[in-house]
Amino acid sequence: MAGIFGSSSGGGAAANRAFKQQLNKVYGWYTGGFIVFILALAVLEQMGLPRNWIGLIFLFATVALYAGIGIMSRTTDAA
């Protein structure tokens, strides 16, 4: 257990920093995409699209998002 928390190697800090940068990029894209999606739904509502259609679009987009996350997260390593 001694080497788990108090590692003296400098490589861990660089890897952690790179991971955080990548995570921030993913969060940024997700947040930006969500805002664009909501704005598109607002424009469609202003153009007269019925609320039922907007609800269905939101539902299917949510399912597609989770399916995409599942596809991107899959692995070929069973272990």
KOLNUDREN-184013 format. One line per field, with one value per residue (C-alpha): chain; z, x, y; residue number from 1; residue in three letters. Coordinates in steps of 0.001 Angstrom, whole numbers, plus 500000, padded with zeros to 6 digits. Each point is the difference from the previous one (the first is absolute). Layout:
BEGIN
kette: (A;...) $
w: (Z;...) $
u: (X;...) $
v: (Y;...) $
nr: (NUM;...) $
rest: (ALA;...) $
END
This chain:
BEGIN
kette: (A;A;A;A;A;A;A;A;A;A;A;A;A;A;A;A;A;A;A;A;A;A;A;A;A;A;A;A;A;A;A;A;A;A;A;A;A;A;A;A;A;A;A;A;A;A;A;A;A;A;A;A;A;A;A;A;A;A;A;A;A;A;A;A;A;A;A;A;A;A;A;A;A;A;A;A;A;A;A) $
w: (500000;500503;496302;499102;501473;500503;496717;499562;496206;497954;497138;501892;500233;496243;499243;502468;498405;496499;501208;501510;496774;497976;502470;499842;496202;500098;502528;497854;496875;501906;501563;496717;498137;502600;499811;496198;500203;502444;497861;496912;501843;501079;496401;498829;502671;498883;496416;501099;500463;502309;503557;499449;497227;502133;502820;497626;498542;503522;500957;496910;500275;503616;499067;497118;502312;502466;497157;498700;503434;500205;496590;500777;503392;498814;500192;498294;503120;501969;503150) $
u: (500000;502944;500543;496372;499452;503459;501777;503233;500181;499293;498290;496734;499498;500438;497586;497494;500276;499523;496980;498423;500572;498336;497122;499496;499910;497349;497916;500316;498787;497135;498893;500289;498093;497259;499605;499820;497439;497799;500244;499019;496965;499074;500200;497882;497434;499903;499485;496871;501138;497506;501121;499446;502614;502440;499567;500618;503076;501362;499269;501633;503005;500509;499839;502419;502398;500081;500381;502941;501598;499586;501565;502949;500555;499970;503127;501186;501852;497692;502098) $
v: (500000;502340;500683;500615;503456;501451;499355;501942;499595;503125;498125;499678;503750;500474;497162;501433;503455;498522;498033;503122;501945;497249;499810;503762;499793;497268;501957;503115;498224;498387;503279;501900;497306;499977;503768;499886;497182;501927;503137;497987;498628;503539;501212;497069;500823;503631;498817;498152;496397;498255;499244;496285;500025;501974;497477;497098;501667;500557;496387;498492;502323;498923;496316;500611;501827;497107;497498;502023;500056;496228;499489;502285;498333;496417;497925;496846;498847;497717;500278) $
nr: (1;2;3;4;5;6;7;8;9;10;11;12;13;14;15;16;17;18;19;20;21;22;23;24;25;26;27;28;29;30;31;32;33;34;35;36;37;38;39;40;41;42;43;44;45;46;47;48;49;50;51;52;53;54;55;56;57;58;59;60;61;62;63;64;65;66;67;68;69;70;71;72;73;74;75;76;77;78;79) $
rest: (MET;ALA;GLY;ILE;PHE;GLY;SER;SER;SER;GLY;GLY;GLY;ALA;ALA;ALA;ASN;ARG;ALA;PHE;LYS;GLN;GLN;LEU;ASN;LYS;VAL;TYR;GLY;TRP;TYR;THR;GLY;GLY;PHE;ILE;VAL;PHE;ILE;LEU;ALA;LEU;ALA;VAL;LEU;GLU;GLN;MET;GLY;LEU;PRO;ARG;ASN;TRP;ILE;GLY;LEU;ILE;PHE;LEU;PHE;ALA;THR;VAL;ALA;LEU;TYR;ALA;GLY;ILE;GLY;ILE;MET;SER;ARG;THR;THR;ASP;ALA;ALA) $
END
